[in-house]
Amino acid sequence: MATETVAPISPLTPPLDPERPVVWPERTHARLACGIPVRMVERHTIPKFSLQFIVRSGTAAAALTDPGVAGLTSALLRTGTAAREERAIDEQLRRIGADLGAGSGTDASWVAAAGLSEFSAELIGLVADLVRNPAFPAGPFERERRNALEAVRLERTSPAFLASERFRAVLFGDHPYAIVAPTEAQVEAITRDLLLAFHLTHYSPANALLLAVGDFSPPRLVEQLERAFEGWSGGEVEQAEEVPLPSHFGRHVALVHTPGSVQTNILAGNLAITRNHPDWLRLTLANAIYGGAFHSRLVANIREQKGYTYNPRSGLSALRRHGYFSVHAGVRNDVVAATLAEIFYELDRIRALPVRDDELSDARAYLSGVFSLGIATLDGLAGQLATLYLYDLPEDYLETYRERIRAFTADDVLAAARSHFDSANTQIVLAGDADKIEAQARLFGDVQVFDAHGKLLSAE
């Protein structure tokens, strides 16, 4: 019997193919008669389209007066209008094979819909009715308010949420950005009239943006949008005065006491920059090398070498008016101090010395690849466009993103890290059992201890 000869497998990894260019579809701008700007991108790969209606007001718009109202308003948009009951809306979506959802973030609220292009006029008409004529019916209102109340109660049992809530409060002080979620009492105080008032004030053509991506003809789509939004009126939304942010000098620790917890959630960071800042992409690259990617320094140190946690990470959060940098790790109680020591070691190292060429190359390739994957779908591209226009970025921001990322040097990373990673004044939040971790916390600064509801228990 003949023996088949098998060629040995080469130990060498074949080189990657050159990065393929992104072919950007045509982008069209229009403005409806009622004043809403429209941004459209044609992509004729499949007979579907995605539509986003966005208002430039989110949870921060009512955070200081009526926390929870913005989120509940968006949640109730699809539960009924003057002409449609909730069941009729659901049946219509099933009949045309479309999806529709609504939500709110810190700086914006939205209705997002997707469906077959042949039903574009019908889906657009439905979206327009929801955002123009919500009825906020009593039954769904009570249901959604109960759901929101249960969500708030559940959040109070999550150390990760408690750490995030306290971290935002520490960084932003009296600013609306400090408020992550309402309290139980605040949810219980929400009335239907508050939702109607928020909608009347913020859901206005002057405060809105329409984005469409997919298989359509822009002139025909604009005609459908004009018919759906014809006659809608509303003035500019008055912007709240800017609230000064607190000044942070030195490292301080806020400890949220969660009795009996065997793990501690660590959050550390500082106020940073927004996407409009000239250093944003440089800092994005520095963050990827520090802790923003799975091959980052933070992962190599805390996960692979020390075994303290599975997935430590860092991130940049850019809100409309301000931004912040944060580092997160969930660790055993006995290694809280050791983990913080390594977080600051890596933070000081990236601020002290230029990064290696291989780290720089890997981080540039990672960010370029993630960006390319992010625009491969209709929803992904719509999300990128929403970022572009909500934050008033340059029109060529997406088209030039990969080119600019690839052009940065180790000196760019060093300069960005030194300017915006504020190691000396980093604020630290720990959510865990104070009896087990407070002594470790004191090694890194003055300590304040809070309960799960934000009540100050002790301070030094």
N, C-alpha and C positions, 0 to 999 in steps of 0.2 A: 504494500500500500504506500503510495507516494505521500511524502510529508510536505505539507504546504509551508512555504517559507513566508514568514511575517516580517515585514520591514520594521526595524526598531522605531519607537516613537522618539522624536527629537525632544530633548529637554528644553529646547529654546522656545519661548513663546513667540509666535509670528508677530511681526509688527502690525500695528493698527493701520487701517486704511486712512488716507487723508480725510479730514473733516469735510463733509459735503456742505456746500453753500445752502442757505435757506432761501427758497424762492418765495418772496412775499407776494401774496395776492393783492390785487388792486384795492385801494382804500378810498372811499368816497365820503365826502362831508355834505351835510344838508342842514337846513333849519326849518322846522315846521312853522306854519302861520301863527300858531299859538306861542311860539318862542322856544320850543324844545330843540336843542342841538341833537343831530343824529350822526352817528359814525357807523359806516357800513364796510364790511370786508367780504368780497365775493370769494367763495371757495366751492367749486362745482364738482367735488369728488363724489359726493353722495347727495341724493335729493332731500336734504334736510336743512333746517336753519335754526339758529339759536338767537333769542331776543332777550335783552336785559333792559328793564326800566329801572333807573337808579335815581334816588334823590340824595342830595348832598347833606343829609341830616341823619345821624344815627343815634346811638344810645347817649353819647356825650351831649347832644342837643338839649336833653331834658334831665341830665344826671343830677344837677344841683336842685331841681325843683320837683320832678316827678320820676324818680328812678324806676325803670321797668316799663314805662309807658311806650317808648319807641319800639321795644321788642314785641310787646303785646299788640301794638298797632299793626306791625308787619305780619305777625302770625295770624291775625284775624282778617286780613285783606281777602283771602280766598274762601272765606266762610259765608259770603253772601253780599249781594248788592241790591239796589232798589228793584232790579229786573230779574235777578237770578238768586235762587236759593242754593245752599251749599251742595245739596244732592244733585241739582241740575248742573252745577259747575263740574262736579266729578263725572257725571254722565257725558257731558260734552267733551271733556278731555279724553275719556275712554273711546268715544266714538271717532275722534279724529286722530287717535294714537299719539297724543301729546303729553308732555310732562310740564308741570308748573310748580314752582315753589317760591316762598317769600322769606325774607329774613332781614336782620339788622346787624351791623357791626358798629364799631366805635364812631365812625365818621360818615356812614352811609347806610341807607336802607334800600331794598331792592325787591323786584319781582322778576324772576328768571323763568323763561319758558323755552321749550324746544319741541319741534315737531316736523312733520313732512312739509315740504315747500308748497305742495298743492293746497294745503289748508292754511297758508300764511295769513290770509285776510281774516279768517275766522278766529285764529289764535290771537292775532293782533287786537281784534275787536274785544276779545275776552279780557286780555291784559289791560286795555284802556278802561274797560268798565270797572275792573277791580280797583285800579288806582284812582279813578275819578269818583266813583260812586259807592264806596264801601258802606254797608248798612250796620256793621258790627252788631249782628242780631244777638238778643239776650241769651239764648241757649248756648251757642258757641262761645260767647264772651265768658260766661261762667265756667264752661269747660276748660277754655284756654287759661283762664286765671287760676283755676285749681291746678292745672298742669304746671304753670309757672311757680306756684306755691310749693308743690312737691319737688320741683327742680331745685329751688332755693334751699329747702330742707335737706335734700340729698347732698348738695354742694357743701353744706356745713359739716358733713362727715368725711370729706375728701381732703387729706393733707395737701395734695397738689393744688387744689383750688384755694385753700386757705393761704398757702404760701404765695400764690399768684396775686390774690386779693391784697394781702398785706404789702407785697412788693410794690404794687402800683400806688398804694396809699403812701408809702414811704417816699417814692420818687416824685410823685406829683402833688402831694399836700392837699391844698384847697382847690386845685384845678379839676374840672370835670373828668379828665382822664384818670383821676385817682379812683373813680367808682367803677368797679367791675360788674357788680350785680346788686340788685335791691335786697333789702331785708324782707323778712316775712311780713312785718307790719306794713311796709311800703307796698308790697304786692296786694295785701288785703285792702289797702286804701285806694287802689286804682278803680276808677269808675268808667263807665262807657262814655261819659261826657269828656273825660280827660283824653280818651282816644280820639274822639271827634275833634277836639280842639287841636291836638297834635297834628292830626291829618290836615285840618284846614290850614294850619300855619305852614307846615313843611312840605306837603305834597302839592307842589305848585309847578307850572311850566318853567318858571324862572329859576327853580331850584332842581330841575330834572335833567337827565341825560338818557338818550336811547342808543343802545348798541345792538347791531345785528351782524351776524356772521353766518355764512353758508351759501346755499344754492338759491339765488334770487337775482332779479334784475333791479338795481338800485332805483331807477325811475319808477318802476312799478311798485316797489316796496314803499317808497315815499308817498305815492298816491294812497296806498292802503293806510299808512300811518296818518296822513292828513285827514282821511275820512274818520278814522277812529278817534282822533283827538280834536276834531273840529269844534270850535266854540269854547274850548277849555281856557280859563283865564286864571290869573293869580300873579301877585307881585313878588318882588324880591323878598327873601327871608332875611330878617335882621340878624346880623351876626353878633353873638355875645361878646362882651369885652374880654380881652385876654387877661387871664388870672396869672399873677406872678408865680413862678415855680420856686420851691424851697431851694436854699443853697446847702450843699452837703460838704462838710469839711471833716475829713478823717473817716475812718471806717466805723460803722455802728451796726449793731445786730438787733433785729426785731425777731423775737422767738414766739411763735404761736403754739401754745401748749395743747397737745393732743394726748391726753393721758392713756397710757398703756400701749402706745405705738412702739413697734420694734424697729421701725425705719424712720429716717428723717429726710424730708424734702428740703433740699438746699436751693435757694435762688440768690444770686448775687449779680450786681451790675451797677450801671450808672446811666444818667441821661445822656443821650447821644444826638444824632442828626436825623434829618428827614431825607426823603429821596431827592429833593431839589438841591441838596447840598453838593458842591463840586466833589467832595470826597466820598460820596455814597458808594460808588462802585469799587473804589480802592478799599474802603472799609469792608465791603462785602467780601472781597478777596481775602483780606486779613482775617475776617471771621471764619471763613471756610478753612483756613489753615489752622487757626486756633482751636475751634471746636464745632464749626458749623457743618462738617462733613464726617462720614463714618471713618475716613482715614486720617482724621485730624490729630493734632498733638494731644488734645485733651483725652480723646478715646484711647490713643496709644498708651498714655500714661496711666489714667485712672482705671480704664477697663482692662487693657491687655497686660500691663506690667503689674499693677497693684491689685486688680480684681475687686475694687471697691463697689462697682456698679456696672450694669450691663451697657447702658447707653447714656453717658454724660453728653451734654450738648450746649452749644451757645447759639445765640441768635440776635439778629437786629430787627427791631420792630419800629416801623416808620408810620406814625399816625400823621394826620394832616398838618398839625401845628408843631408837634414835637415828636422825638423818637427816643428809643432807649436800647441799651445793650444788656443782655442777660445771659447768665450761665446757670444751668440746671443740672442737678444730680440727685437721685434718690438712693440713699446709702444706709447701711446698718448704723445703729446708734453709736457703736464703739469706734467708728472711723470718721465721724463728722469732722473733727479737727484735722485729721490727716488728709481728708479730701479737700478741705478748704486750703490747706497748705499747698497742695499740688495745683489747685485752681490758680492761686496767686503766683506760684512758681512759674507756671506756663504763661500767665498773663504778663509777668515782668520780663520773661525771656523774650516774648515776641515784641516787646517794647524796647528791648536792649540791643538785640542783634539782628542783622538781616537774615531772612529765611533762606534755606538751602534751595538750590536750583531745582532739585527733584520735587520738593514740596510745592514750589511755585508752579512748576509745570503741571503737577497733578491737580492742584486746586483750580488752575485756569481751565484745564480739560473738564473737570467735574462741573464747574459752573456753566461752561459752554454746553455740555451735554444735557444737564438738567433743563437749561433754558430751551434747547431744541425739543426735548420731550414735552415740555410744558405747552408748546404751541402746536403740537401734532394733532390735537382734537379741536372740534368746534368750541367746546366749553373752555378748553385751555386757552385758546386764542382769545376768546371773549374775556376771560379773566385778565389776561395781559393787557388787553385794550382798556378794560375798566381801570386798572392801575395807572395806565398812561394818562387817561383823561381826568380821573378823579384827583390825581396829584399834579396836574398841569405840567407834565414832563414834556421835553422837546419832541416834536413830531417824529423825528427819526430815532428816538430812543431805542425802540425795539430792533430796528434794522441795523443799528450800529453796536448793539450790546456786546455781541461776541467779539467783534473787532477790538473794542475798547478793553474788554477783560483780558484778551490775549496780549495787549500792548503794555500792561503794567509790569513794573520791575520790582525787585526785592526792595529797592529804595522807596517805591510807592507804598508798599505794604508797611514798611517800618515807619514812614511818616504818618500814615493813617492810624496805625496802632498807638503811636506816641501821642497823637492829638486827641483820640476819641476813646481809647480804653483807659479809663481813669482809675488805675489800680489803687492809688493812695486814698481815694475818696469813695471807694466802692461801698455800696450799701448791701448788707447781708440779711436775708430772711431765712429762718429755719422753722419748719413746721414739724414738730415731734414732741416727745415726752420731755418736758422741762426738767424733771427730776433726774433724767439720765444724760442730758446733753448741755445743761446750762453752764456747767464748769468748763466744758470745751468751748462754748460760745464766747466766754469771757476772754479767751486768749486772743480774740480778734477785734475787740472793741467794747464799748459800753453796751449793756444789754437791757432791752425792754421786753417784758413778757406780757402777751395778750392771750385772751381766751378765744374760742372759735367764733365769737360774735363781735370781736374787735375791742372788747373791754380791756383796759390796761390793768394788769394784775400786779406788776412790780416793775421797778426801774432802778438803775444804778447810775 
